[in-house]
Amino acid sequence: MGLTDPAAVEEAYADLEADAARIADLDYSSLDVPQLLELQSRRERLRCAAEAVDHRILAAMVAQTTAKEV
């Protein structure tokens, strides 16, 4: 885990938001059950990865401030 430029973080999150909007607009009705199950598995992996990022963001915030300041 290296240090990241704030502009790179902003760009990555803008890309993520655009991708999330695109995914939300997809029509899944033509996929068969195995494909849907695979997508559910992929979404679960992404959810776990997102939770890990949430913990890293919180840890960075805790290291820089106090609960009272937040």
ChimeraX commands (.cxc) that place a marker at each C-alpha (Angstrom):
marker #1 position 0.00,0.00,0.00 radius 0.5
marker #1 position 1.75,3.14,-1.17 radius 0.5
marker #1 position 1.03,6.78,-0.73 radius 0.5
marker #1 position -1.37,8.16,-3.30 radius 0.5
marker #1 position -1.70,11.66,-4.69 radius 0.5
marker #1 position -5.07,13.23,-3.71 radius 0.5
marker #1 position -5.78,13.92,-7.39 radius 0.5
marker #1 position -5.29,10.22,-8.19 radius 0.5
marker #1 position -7.71,9.29,-5.39 radius 0.5
marker #1 position -10.29,11.75,-6.73 radius 0.5
marker #1 position -9.90,10.40,-10.27 radius 0.5
marker #1 position -10.27,6.79,-9.11 radius 0.5
marker #1 position -13.44,7.61,-7.16 radius 0.5
marker #1 position -14.91,9.52,-10.11 radius 0.5
marker #1 position -14.26,6.44,-12.28 radius 0.5
marker #1 position -15.81,4.17,-9.63 radius 0.5
marker #1 position -18.94,6.33,-9.42 radius 0.5
marker #1 position -19.31,6.31,-13.21 radius 0.5
marker #1 position -18.88,2.53,-13.33 radius 0.5
marker #1 position -21.38,2.05,-10.48 radius 0.5
marker #1 position -23.95,4.13,-12.37 radius 0.5
marker #1 position -23.35,2.11,-15.53 radius 0.5
marker #1 position -23.73,-1.16,-13.62 radius 0.5
marker #1 position -26.95,0.05,-11.98 radius 0.5
marker #1 position -28.42,0.66,-15.44 radius 0.5
marker #1 position -27.73,-2.84,-16.76 radius 0.5
marker #1 position -30.60,-5.22,-17.54 radius 0.5
marker #1 position -29.89,-8.62,-16.01 radius 0.5
marker #1 position -33.06,-10.34,-17.22 radius 0.5
marker #1 position -31.44,-12.06,-20.21 radius 0.5
marker #1 position -28.73,-13.77,-18.13 radius 0.5
marker #1 position -29.12,-17.39,-17.09 radius 0.5
marker #1 position -28.91,-18.63,-13.52 radius 0.5
marker #1 position -25.20,-19.64,-13.62 radius 0.5
marker #1 position -24.32,-16.18,-14.96 radius 0.5
marker #1 position -26.42,-14.50,-12.28 radius 0.5
marker #1 position -24.82,-16.62,-9.56 radius 0.5
marker #1 position -21.37,-15.68,-10.84 radius 0.5
marker #1 position -22.31,-12.00,-10.78 radius 0.5
marker #1 position -23.56,-12.38,-7.21 radius 0.5
marker #1 position -20.24,-13.96,-6.23 radius 0.5
marker #1 position -18.33,-11.14,-7.89 radius 0.5
marker #1 position -20.48,-8.54,-6.14 radius 0.5
marker #1 position -19.82,-10.23,-2.78 radius 0.5
marker #1 position -16.06,-10.07,-3.39 radius 0.5
marker #1 position -16.39,-6.40,-4.31 radius 0.5
marker #1 position -18.50,-5.73,-1.21 radius 0.5
marker #1 position -15.82,-7.29,1.00 radius 0.5
marker #1 position -13.12,-5.27,-0.74 radius 0.5
marker #1 position -15.17,-2.09,-0.25 radius 0.5
marker #1 position -15.51,-2.84,3.47 radius 0.5
marker #1 position -11.74,-3.24,3.72 radius 0.5
marker #1 position -11.30,0.17,2.08 radius 0.5
marker #1 position -13.84,1.64,4.52 radius 0.5
marker #1 position -11.72,0.36,7.41 radius 0.5
marker #1 position -8.56,1.86,5.91 radius 0.5
marker #1 position -10.27,5.24,5.44 radius 0.5
marker #1 position -11.51,5.15,9.03 radius 0.5
marker #1 position -8.07,4.17,10.33 radius 0.5
marker #1 position -6.49,7.08,8.45 radius 0.5
marker #1 position -9.09,9.45,9.87 radius 0.5
marker #1 position -8.59,8.14,13.42 radius 0.5
marker #1 position -4.83,8.61,13.06 radius 0.5
marker #1 position -5.30,12.25,12.09 radius 0.5
marker #1 position -8.04,13.45,14.44 radius 0.5
marker #1 position -10.07,12.72,17.56 radius 0.5
marker #1 position -13.69,11.62,17.78 radius 0.5
marker #1 position -14.59,15.01,19.26 radius 0.5
marker #1 position -13.12,16.81,16.26 radius 0.5
marker #1 position -15.08,14.67,13.84 radius 0.5
marker link #1:1,2 radius 0.2
marker link #1:2,3 radius 0.2
marker link #1:3,4 radius 0.2
marker link #1:4,5 radius 0.2
marker link #1:5,6 radius 0.2
marker link #1:6,7 radius 0.2
marker link #1:7,8 radius 0.2
marker link #1:8,9 radius 0.2
marker link #1:9,10 radius 0.2
marker link #1:10,11 radius 0.2
marker link #1:11,12 radius 0.2
marker link #1:12,13 radius 0.2
marker link #1:13,14 radius 0.2
marker link #1:14,15 radius 0.2
marker link #1:15,16 radius 0.2
marker link #1:16,17 radius 0.2
marker link #1:17,18 radius 0.2
marker link #1:18,19 radius 0.2
marker link #1:19,20 radius 0.2
marker link #1:20,21 radius 0.2
marker link #1:21,22 radius 0.2
marker link #1:22,23 radius 0.2
marker link #1:23,24 radius 0.2
marker link #1:24,25 radius 0.2
marker link #1:25,26 radius 0.2
marker link #1:26,27 radius 0.2
marker link #1:27,28 radius 0.2
marker link #1:28,29 radius 0.2
marker link #1:29,30 radius 0.2
marker link #1:30,31 radius 0.2
marker link #1:31,32 radius 0.2
marker link #1:32,33 radius 0.2
marker link #1:33,34 radius 0.2
marker link #1:34,35 radius 0.2
marker link #1:35,36 radius 0.2
marker link #1:36,37 radius 0.2
marker link #1:37,38 radius 0.2
marker link #1:38,39 radius 0.2
marker link #1:39,40 radius 0.2
marker link #1:40,41 radius 0.2
marker link #1:41,42 radius 0.2
marker link #1:42,43 radius 0.2
marker link #1:43,44 radius 0.2
marker link #1:44,45 radius 0.2
marker link #1:45,46 radius 0.2
marker link #1:46,47 radius 0.2
marker link #1:47,48 radius 0.2
marker link #1:48,49 radius 0.2
marker link #1:49,50 radius 0.2
marker link #1:50,51 radius 0.2
marker link #1:51,52 radius 0.2
marker link #1:52,53 radius 0.2
marker link #1:53,54 radius 0.2
marker link #1:54,55 radius 0.2
marker link #1:55,56 radius 0.2
marker link #1:56,57 radius 0.2
marker link #1:57,58 radius 0.2
marker link #1:58,59 radius 0.2
marker link #1:59,60 radius 0.2
marker link #1:60,61 radius 0.2
marker link #1:61,62 radius 0.2
marker link #1:62,63 radius 0.2
marker link #1:63,64 radius 0.2
marker link #1:64,65 radius 0.2
marker link #1:65,66 radius 0.2
marker link #1:66,67 radius 0.2
marker link #1:67,68 radius 0.2
marker link #1:68,69 radius 0.2
marker link #1:69,70 radius 0.2
view
